[in-house]
Amino acid sequence: MSAAGTGAGTGAGAAKGAAEGERVYDLTIFGATGFTGKYILDEVLKTAPKSFPGEQQPIRIAIAGRSRAKLERLVAALPTTGQETANCRKVDIIVADAQDERSMRDMCRVSKVIIAAGEAVISACIQEHTSYIDISGESEFIETMMLKYHKDAKDAQVTIVHACGFDSIPADMGLLYIKQQMVKTYPGSLPVSVEIFCKLDGLHNLEGEGRMRQIQKTANRPELPKFGPLLQVNPLPHWNTKVEAYTVPLFLVDPLVMELSQQLILQDDDDNQHDLLLQSPVVQVAAYACIPTFAILTKFLLALVTIGLFAQLRVGRELMLKYPGWFTWGVASHEGPSEEQMKGTFFVETFFARGYSKALREACGDDGEELCRVQPDVELVTSVSGPEPGYVATPKLAVQAAYTVLWERDRIPRGVLTPAVAFVRTTLIERLIEQEIVFSSVVKK
Ligand SMILES: NC(=O)c1ccc[n+]([C@@H]2O[C@H](COP(=O)([O-])OP(=O)(O)OC[C@H]3O[C@@H](n4cnc5c(N)ncnc54)[C@H](OP(=O)(O)O)[C@@H]3O)[C@@H](O)[C@H]2O)c1
């Protein structure tokens, strides 16, 4: 086949499957030759069950990319050179170039679920009715793709889920988790606001800085209702006694993704909306990054100012891409972190929620205005934590998201979605807990 071909002796199978519209692969990793792609492949090989629950047929995996030679080297380095054995999965090759639409559609046509990052994948997936897990953490990209393709994806009955890496499954699913836990812990209560604090320990790079950008104003999306006392993000760096750290507004894509999750439920005014709002009521959110010491805070602010200034000029942007270490006190690099650095890094996101108890709601007669005049009377703290975010946690998160789409398709809405909207009715959180992404037990305050 011209574009989609396999490397481990099954090329004809893939071509035949494509011609017949048959899905030859359960899971295809596009961009598998990249830094993150290789870790995602490792994670799939470690965790993919031999077959679907209740089925005999083995799970079929492919890696895809533009260079057949690189893909073949990757397969050759696998313990069994791509052959199925008792403990190893067989991995086939699909050659697909993001610049070549036909090759992208060929890849999508033979795959049930694709994990990757990029627009070409989204449009090809919609055209070929293939589910897609995207790991990119770019605000503008996520927002633009949602505006451009949400309706097409819904019409085509396709599920596309954005932000399925460290950006932003821990934050988005963590927010959903604390809402659900509050209602479980205090039956009949209504969560109204959540503060989120993101802490990276053993921080080896600040790649999120490069992605810092103004969150775009969302076109045609419903304004989120504000219930209860107003919660505002404190824009100034300050010492926060709740987390014993300096905090600054969170610079990752998480705040945008959490906002989109809440807006999507309001916007998609369908039969499911009432049920979804019960499971995930709209709350006010303020998200912060934690910075442990004044010295690091100073470096962080200096790096921020420098990046802001250099980003204004083309030559400045080129310099930053070429020498990222100069602009981030040596913490960002092209090489990515070493195994040792990854072992010493982990994340914790802590969620502080406030809400109205059932008793208070009844006393106020559920009158919104009356409630807003009183302070919330129930509080809850939960956390989501895990290993190194970029290359250890992200593959775990993306792969479990992909399995959830494969196995729980009937519980997942269609459209271009965020994690909390896609997975609200699924067992993704339980799956993540099994993979050492810890959703803490609830702490009552
Ligand atoms: N959400 C998160 O927390 C998170 C964490 C980590 C990474 N990510 C995202 O993951 C993505 C990949 O990051 P990375 O560091 O792994 O990048 P990378 O090492 O540069 O890998 C890029 C991959 O894309 C492939 N590629 C580039 N252009 C292509 C084209 N025209 N057609 C087909 N394949 C093409 C490359 O193939 P070649 O090998 O042939 O060049 C390579 O496999 C980025 O979007 C990053 O933001 C997200």
PDBQT file of the ligand as one rigid body, heavy atoms in Angstrom, charges set to zero:
ROOT
HETATM    1  N1  LIG A 501      -0.005  16.590  27.740  1.00  0.00    +0.000 N 
HETATM    2  C1  LIG A 501       1.202  16.432  28.249  1.00  0.00    +0.000 C 
HETATM    3  O1  LIG A 501       1.413  16.562  29.434  1.00  0.00    +0.000 OA
HETATM    4  C2  LIG A 501       2.344  16.069  27.320  1.00  0.00    +0.000 A 
HETATM    5  C3  LIG A 501       3.499  15.482  27.824  1.00  0.00    +0.000 A 
HETATM    6  C4  LIG A 501       4.519  15.130  26.938  1.00  0.00    +0.000 A 
HETATM    7  C5  LIG A 501       4.362  15.388  25.574  1.00  0.00    +0.000 A 
HETATM    8  N2  LIG A 501       3.214  15.980  25.134  1.00  0.00    +0.000 N 
HETATM    9  C6  LIG A 501       3.017  16.291  23.701  1.00  0.00    +0.000 C 
HETATM   10  O2  LIG A 501       3.397  15.187  22.916  1.00  0.00    +0.000 OA
HETATM   11  C7  LIG A 501       3.786  15.628  21.638  1.00  0.00    +0.000 C 
HETATM   12  C8  LIG A 501       5.100  14.964  21.217  1.00  0.00    +0.000 C 
HETATM   13  O3  LIG A 501       6.134  15.439  22.062  1.00  0.00    +0.000 OA
HETATM   14  P1  LIG A 501       7.606  14.818  21.969  1.00  0.00    +0.000 P 
HETATM   15  O4  LIG A 501       8.440  15.527  22.970  1.00  0.00    +0.000 OA
HETATM   16  O5  LIG A 501       7.526  13.341  22.052  1.00  0.00    +0.000 OA
HETATM   17  O6  LIG A 501       8.024  15.270  20.503  1.00  0.00    +0.000 OA
HETATM   18  P2  LIG A 501       9.148  14.642  19.547  1.00  0.00    +0.000 P 
HETATM   19  O7  LIG A 501      10.133  13.805  20.318  1.00  0.00    +0.000 OA
HETATM   20  O8  LIG A 501       9.669  15.779  18.741  1.00  0.00    +0.000 OA
HETATM   21  O9  LIG A 501       8.329  13.656  18.586  1.00  0.00    +0.000 OA
HETATM   22  C9  LIG A 501       7.536  14.116  17.558  1.00  0.00    +0.000 C 
HETATM   23  C10 LIG A 501       6.979  12.938  16.790  1.00  0.00    +0.000 C 
HETATM   24  O10 LIG A 501       6.133  13.451  15.751  1.00  0.00    +0.000 OA
HETATM   25  C11 LIG A 501       6.561  12.855  14.511  1.00  0.00    +0.000 C 
HETATM   26  N3  LIG A 501       6.277  13.753  13.406  1.00  0.00    +0.000 N 
HETATM   27  C12 LIG A 501       6.688  15.021  13.228  1.00  0.00    +0.000 A 
HETATM   28  N4  LIG A 501       6.242  15.488  12.048  1.00  0.00    +0.000 NA
HETATM   29  C13 LIG A 501       5.549  14.475  11.464  1.00  0.00    +0.000 A 
HETATM   30  C14 LIG A 501       4.854  14.323  10.247  1.00  0.00    +0.000 A 
HETATM   31  N5  LIG A 501       4.785  15.299   9.334  1.00  0.00    +0.000 N 
HETATM   32  N6  LIG A 501       4.248  13.156   9.995  1.00  0.00    +0.000 NA
HETATM   33  C15 LIG A 501       4.297  12.130  10.872  1.00  0.00    +0.000 A 
HETATM   34  N7  LIG A 501       4.950  12.199  12.045  1.00  0.00    +0.000 NA
HETATM   35  C16 LIG A 501       5.574  13.363  12.334  1.00  0.00    +0.000 A 
HETATM   36  C17 LIG A 501       8.036  12.617  14.680  1.00  0.00    +0.000 C 
HETATM   37  O11 LIG A 501       8.458  11.681  13.706  1.00  0.00    +0.000 OA
HETATM   38  P3  LIG A 501       9.999  11.555  13.257  1.00  0.00    +0.000 P 
HETATM   39  O12 LIG A 501      10.645  10.650  14.290  1.00  0.00    +0.000 OA
HETATM   40  O13 LIG A 501       9.926  10.915  11.926  1.00  0.00    +0.000 OA
HETATM   41  O14 LIG A 501      10.599  12.928  13.249  1.00  0.00    +0.000 OA
HETATM   42  C18 LIG A 501       8.060  12.076  16.101  1.00  0.00    +0.000 C 
HETATM   43  O15 LIG A 501       7.655  10.726  16.124  1.00  0.00    +0.000 OA
HETATM   44  C19 LIG A 501       3.861  17.157  21.727  1.00  0.00    +0.000 C 
HETATM   45  O16 LIG A 501       2.678  17.681  21.172  1.00  0.00    +0.000 OA
HETATM   46  C20 LIG A 501       3.891  17.413  23.219  1.00  0.00    +0.000 C 
HETATM   47  O17 LIG A 501       3.336  18.666  23.560  1.00  0.00    +0.000 OA
HETATM   48  C21 LIG A 501       2.199  16.305  25.978  1.00  0.00    +0.000 A 
ENDROOT
TORSDOF 0
